[in-house]
Amino acid sequence: MASAAFQLRLFDDQQPASFPSQPDRRRALTVRDVVNMYLPHDANKTKSREAHAERRRKLLLFCAWQLEPFGPEYGDRLVTDCIAGDLEDWILLHPEWKSGATKNRVTSAIKCAFSWASRGRRIASNPFAGVGFRRGKGGRDLTRHELASLLRAAGRDLRRVIVFLLLTGMRPKELRELLWDQVDLAGKVIVQREHKTEATLRDYRPRKVYLPAAAVRMLRRLKARQWSFQEFVFTDDQGRPWRKDDLCKRIRLLRRRVGLAEDVKLYGCRHFFGTRAVTRGENLATVQELMGHADIRTTTLYVHLSSKDDHLAAAVERVAGH
């Protein structure tokens, strides 16, 4: 026993105090490898199925890109051979992505996958980390003439969407995903536990949308017309939940039909709500809560006073004491 103990002690004494780090044995990954590893992670992490589906579509589109006709797909390229300019070139090949904000959204969908792989040491670094596009003008609210034109030309289901956004200031995405079990008609409130800003709030709280009387009446009438098993509140003329692309297409067609500017967007209804709240005397903290902003600085971006001459003229008279 003593001999065995001596041998064991001798063996332990010969071990180095610390081992050198193991060499990096990661196999070289292709773009498609990274995307295929990332998508299941994104599906589990992302609470919005629509957001995951859109990210997946863009990533697969990126993988299918061919730099040359009949050449290999970009998904087959080694990540180590990728450069930031590749992503920029691919974005610019899509003229339908016009604004800087849209280009940045697509860019972000691609960069997320490679940032995730880099954080997990699956790849050495994200080759697209520095890619970004200059944002154009921010969105704006809609004029009364534009709103009247849209409402006259819109069909019943789309008109209902526009009016509800004007009454509540909801995000179009929140409206598309609104379920009946989130609506409390008696309490005049909508409670969405999964929402856009939940990850940025220091203390989690659900998104509450407070309903004016006109919105409550609209929802009561809508519920009375729908089947009892219907899950989504707002649906298209086929009874299906609205999709983002469908709404954007409808608004685009309406713009062309009635001759409105290209920057007339459905999101402008939300801007209209925020601006109207401020011009009618609500303080920014209240408007922040009504619009569901995590940061009050975001609220100030939604307040469009530069073209509200009547409001500004009245304000200067009040300040002057007349």
C-alpha positions as CSV (number, residue, x, y, z in Angstrom):
1,M,0.0,0.0,0.0
2,A,2.8,2.3,0.8
3,S,4.4,1.7,-2.5
4,A,1.2,2.3,-4.3
5,A,0.6,5.5,-2.4
6,F,4.2,6.6,-3.3
7,Q,3.6,5.9,-7.0
8,L,0.3,7.9,-6.9
9,R,2.0,10.8,-5.2
10,L,4.8,10.7,-7.6
11,F,2.4,10.7,-10.6
12,D,0.5,13.7,-9.1
13,D,3.8,15.6,-8.6
14,Q,4.6,15.2,-12.2
15,Q,1.3,16.9,-13.4
16,P,1.7,20.5,-14.6
17,A,0.1,23.1,-12.4
18,S,-2.1,24.2,-15.4
19,F,-2.8,22.9,-18.8
20,P,-2.3,25.0,-21.9
21,S,-5.5,25.8,-23.8
22,Q,-6.5,23.3,-26.4
23,P,-5.9,24.2,-30.0
24,D,-9.0,25.5,-31.9
25,R,-10.4,22.4,-33.7
26,R,-13.5,24.0,-35.1
27,R,-14.1,22.9,-38.6
28,A,-14.5,25.5,-41.3
29,L,-18.2,26.5,-41.5
30,T,-20.1,27.7,-44.5
31,V,-22.7,30.5,-44.5
32,R,-25.4,27.8,-44.8
33,D,-24.0,25.9,-41.8
34,V,-24.3,29.0,-39.6
35,V,-27.8,29.7,-40.8
36,N,-28.9,26.1,-40.2
37,M,-27.5,26.2,-36.7
38,Y,-29.0,29.6,-35.9
39,L,-32.6,29.0,-37.1
40,P,-33.7,26.5,-34.4
41,H,-32.2,28.9,-31.8
42,D,-34.1,31.8,-33.2
43,A,-37.3,29.8,-33.3
44,N,-37.0,29.0,-29.6
45,K,-36.0,32.5,-28.6
46,T,-38.4,34.6,-30.8
47,K,-41.9,34.9,-29.4
48,S,-43.4,36.1,-32.6
49,R,-43.8,33.4,-35.2
50,E,-44.2,36.1,-37.9
51,A,-40.9,37.7,-37.0
52,H,-39.1,34.3,-37.0
53,A,-40.6,33.4,-40.4
54,E,-39.5,36.7,-41.9
55,R,-36.0,36.3,-40.5
56,R,-35.8,32.8,-41.8
57,R,-37.0,33.9,-45.3
58,K,-34.3,36.6,-45.5
59,L,-31.5,34.2,-44.3
60,L,-32.5,31.5,-46.8
61,L,-32.7,34.2,-49.6
62,F,-29.1,35.3,-48.6
63,C,-27.9,31.7,-48.8
64,A,-29.5,31.2,-52.3
65,W,-27.8,34.3,-53.7
66,Q,-25.5,33.5,-56.7
67,L,-22.7,36.0,-57.3
68,E,-22.5,34.8,-60.9
69,P,-25.1,33.3,-63.2
70,F,-25.1,29.5,-62.7
71,G,-22.4,29.9,-60.1
72,P,-22.3,28.4,-56.6
73,E,-24.7,29.8,-54.0
74,Y,-23.4,32.1,-51.4
75,G,-24.5,29.7,-48.7
76,D,-21.7,27.3,-49.8
77,R,-19.0,29.9,-49.2
78,L,-16.8,29.5,-46.2
79,V,-17.4,32.1,-43.5
80,T,-13.7,32.8,-43.5
81,D,-14.0,33.9,-47.1
82,C,-16.9,36.4,-46.5
83,I,-16.4,40.1,-46.4
84,A,-18.7,42.9,-45.3
85,G,-19.0,44.1,-48.9
86,D,-20.7,40.9,-49.9
87,L,-23.7,41.7,-47.7
88,E,-23.8,45.3,-48.9
89,D,-23.8,44.2,-52.5
90,W,-26.6,41.7,-51.9
91,I,-28.8,44.3,-50.2
92,L,-28.3,46.8,-53.1
93,L,-29.4,44.1,-55.6
94,H,-32.9,44.4,-54.1
95,P,-34.5,47.6,-55.3
96,E,-37.7,46.8,-53.3
97,W,-35.7,47.6,-50.2
98,K,-35.7,51.3,-50.7
99,S,-35.3,53.2,-47.4
100,G,-32.3,53.0,-45.2
101,A,-34.5,51.7,-42.4
102,T,-35.7,48.8,-44.5
103,K,-32.1,48.0,-45.6
104,N,-31.0,48.0,-42.0
105,R,-33.8,45.7,-40.9
106,V,-32.7,43.2,-43.6
107,T,-29.1,43.6,-42.7
108,S,-29.9,43.0,-39.0
109,A,-31.6,39.7,-39.8
110,I,-28.4,38.5,-41.5
111,K,-26.0,39.9,-38.9
112,C,-28.0,38.3,-36.0
113,A,-27.1,34.8,-37.1
114,F,-23.4,35.5,-37.4
115,S,-23.2,37.5,-34.2
116,W,-24.8,34.5,-32.4
117,A,-22.3,32.1,-34.0
118,S,-19.4,34.4,-33.0
119,R,-20.6,34.7,-29.4
120,G,-20.7,30.9,-29.2
121,R,-17.2,30.6,-30.7
122,R,-18.6,28.7,-33.6
123,I,-16.8,31.2,-35.9
124,A,-13.9,33.5,-35.2
125,S,-15.9,36.7,-35.9
126,N,-18.9,38.1,-37.6
127,P,-17.7,39.1,-41.1
128,F,-20.7,41.5,-41.5
129,A,-20.5,43.2,-38.2
130,G,-19.8,46.7,-39.6
131,V,-22.5,46.8,-42.3
132,G,-25.2,49.4,-42.0
133,F,-27.0,52.0,-44.1
134,R,-27.8,55.6,-43.4
135,R,-31.4,56.1,-42.3
136,G,-33.6,58.4,-44.4
137,K,-36.2,60.6,-43.0
138,G,-38.2,59.2,-40.1
139,G,-41.9,58.4,-40.5
140,R,-44.5,61.2,-40.2
141,D,-48.0,61.6,-39.2
142,L,-50.8,61.8,-41.7
143,T,-52.8,64.9,-42.6
144,R,-56.5,65.0,-42.3
145,H,-56.8,65.1,-46.1
146,E,-54.7,62.0,-46.4
147,L,-56.7,60.1,-43.7
148,A,-60.0,61.1,-45.3
149,S,-58.8,59.9,-48.7
150,L,-57.6,56.6,-47.3
151,L,-60.8,56.0,-45.4
152,R,-63.0,56.8,-48.4
153,A,-61.1,54.4,-50.7
154,A,-60.5,51.5,-48.2
155,G,-62.6,48.5,-48.0
156,R,-64.5,47.7,-44.8
157,D,-61.8,45.5,-43.2
158,L,-58.9,47.8,-43.9
159,R,-61.0,50.9,-42.9
160,R,-61.6,49.2,-39.5
161,V,-57.8,48.7,-39.1
162,I,-57.0,52.4,-39.9
163,V,-59.7,53.7,-37.5
164,F,-58.6,51.5,-34.7
165,L,-55.0,52.6,-35.0
166,L,-56.1,56.2,-35.0
167,L,-58.2,55.6,-31.8
168,T,-55.6,53.7,-29.8
169,G,-52.1,54.5,-31.2
170,M,-51.3,50.8,-31.4
171,R,-48.4,49.5,-33.5
172,P,-49.7,47.8,-36.7
173,K,-47.9,44.7,-35.5
174,E,-49.7,44.7,-32.2
175,L,-53.0,45.1,-34.1
176,R,-52.2,42.2,-36.4
177,E,-51.4,39.9,-33.5
178,L,-54.2,41.0,-31.3
179,L,-56.2,38.0,-29.8
180,W,-59.6,38.2,-28.2
181,D,-58.3,36.8,-24.9
182,Q,-56.1,39.9,-24.6
183,V,-59.1,42.2,-24.8
184,D,-61.0,43.2,-21.6
185,L,-64.0,45.1,-22.9
186,A,-65.4,45.7,-19.4
187,G,-62.1,47.2,-18.2
188,K,-61.6,49.1,-21.5
189,V,-58.1,47.8,-21.9
190,I,-56.0,45.5,-24.0
191,V,-53.2,43.6,-22.2
192,Q,-50.4,42.0,-24.3
193,R,-47.9,40.1,-22.1
194,E,-45.5,39.6,-25.0
195,H,-44.7,42.8,-26.7
196,K,-41.9,44.7,-28.6
197,T,-40.4,46.6,-25.6
198,E,-40.5,43.8,-23.0
199,A,-36.7,43.0,-23.5
200,T,-35.7,46.7,-23.0
201,L,-37.8,47.4,-19.8
202,R,-35.8,47.4,-16.6
203,D,-38.9,46.0,-14.7
204,Y,-41.1,43.8,-16.9
205,R,-44.7,44.9,-17.3
206,P,-47.2,44.0,-19.9
207,R,-48.2,46.3,-22.7
208,K,-51.5,48.0,-21.9
209,V,-53.6,49.7,-24.6
210,Y,-56.4,51.8,-23.1
211,L,-59.5,51.9,-25.1
212,P,-61.7,54.9,-25.7
213,A,-65.4,54.4,-25.9
214,A,-65.4,54.4,-29.7
215,A,-62.9,51.6,-29.8
216,V,-64.9,49.6,-27.3
217,R,-68.0,50.0,-29.4
218,M,-66.1,48.9,-32.5
219,L,-64.8,45.8,-30.8
220,R,-68.2,44.8,-29.4
221,R,-69.7,45.0,-32.9
222,L,-66.8,43.1,-34.4
223,K,-67.1,40.3,-31.8
224,A,-70.8,40.0,-32.4
225,R,-70.2,39.4,-36.2
226,Q,-67.4,36.8,-35.7
227,W,-67.5,33.1,-35.1
228,S,-67.1,32.2,-31.4
229,F,-64.0,30.2,-32.1
230,Q,-62.3,33.0,-34.0
231,E,-58.9,33.8,-32.3
232,F,-57.7,36.9,-34.0
233,V,-59.5,40.2,-33.5
234,F,-58.7,41.8,-36.9
235,T,-58.9,39.7,-40.1
236,D,-58.9,40.4,-43.8
237,D,-61.9,39.9,-46.1
238,Q,-61.2,36.2,-46.2
239,G,-61.3,35.9,-42.4
240,R,-57.5,35.3,-42.1
241,P,-55.2,37.3,-39.7
242,W,-53.7,40.2,-41.4
243,R,-50.1,39.8,-42.7
244,K,-47.7,42.7,-42.8
245,D,-47.1,42.3,-46.5
246,D,-50.8,42.3,-47.2
247,L,-51.5,45.5,-45.3
248,C,-48.5,47.2,-46.9
249,K,-49.7,46.2,-50.4
250,R,-53.2,47.4,-49.7
251,I,-52.0,50.8,-48.5
252,R,-49.7,51.1,-51.5
253,L,-52.5,50.4,-53.9
254,L,-54.7,52.9,-52.2
255,R,-52.0,55.6,-52.4
256,R,-51.7,55.1,-56.1
257,R,-55.5,55.1,-56.6
258,V,-56.2,58.3,-54.8
259,G,-52.8,60.1,-55.7
260,L,-51.2,60.3,-52.2
261,A,-47.5,60.7,-51.5
262,E,-45.2,57.6,-51.3
263,D,-44.5,58.3,-47.6
264,V,-48.1,57.8,-46.6
265,K,-47.8,54.6,-44.5
266,L,-50.1,52.8,-42.1
267,Y,-47.6,53.5,-39.3
268,G,-48.5,57.2,-39.8
269,C,-51.7,56.5,-37.9
270,R,-49.6,55.9,-34.8
271,H,-47.6,59.1,-35.4
272,F,-50.9,60.9,-35.9
273,F,-52.2,59.6,-32.5
274,G,-49.0,60.7,-30.7
275,T,-48.9,64.1,-32.2
276,R,-52.6,64.7,-31.6
277,A,-52.2,63.7,-27.9
278,V,-49.4,66.3,-27.4
279,T,-51.2,69.1,-29.3
280,R,-54.3,68.5,-27.2
281,G,-52.3,69.0,-24.0
282,E,-51.2,65.6,-22.8
283,N,-47.7,65.6,-21.2
284,L,-45.0,63.4,-22.7
285,A,-45.0,61.0,-19.8
286,T,-48.6,60.2,-20.4
287,V,-48.1,59.9,-24.2
288,Q,-45.2,57.6,-23.5
289,E,-47.5,55.2,-21.5
290,L,-50.2,55.4,-24.1
291,M,-47.9,54.5,-26.9
292,G,-46.0,51.8,-25.0
293,H,-42.5,53.4,-25.3
294,A,-39.7,52.1,-23.0
295,D,-37.8,55.3,-23.4
296,I,-39.4,58.8,-23.3
297,R,-36.8,59.9,-25.9
298,T,-38.6,57.7,-28.4
299,T,-41.8,59.5,-27.7
300,T,-40.4,62.8,-28.7
301,L,-39.6,61.3,-32.2
302,Y,-43.3,60.7,-32.7
303,V,-44.3,64.2,-32.1
304,H,-44.5,66.1,-35.4
305,L,-45.1,69.8,-34.6
306,S,-43.0,71.4,-37.4
307,S,-46.0,71.5,-39.8
308,K,-48.7,72.3,-37.2
309,D,-48.8,76.1,-37.8
310,D,-52.2,76.6,-36.2
311,H,-51.1,74.8,-33.0
312,L,-47.8,76.7,-32.9
313,A,-49.5,80.1,-33.5
314,A,-52.0,79.5,-30.7
315,A,-49.1,78.4,-28.4
316,V,-47.1,81.6,-28.9
317,E,-50.2,83.6,-28.1
318,R,-50.7,81.7,-24.8
319,V,-47.0,82.2,-24.0
320,A,-47.3,85.9,-24.8
321,G,-50.2,86.2,-22.4
322,H,-52.9,87.2,-25.0
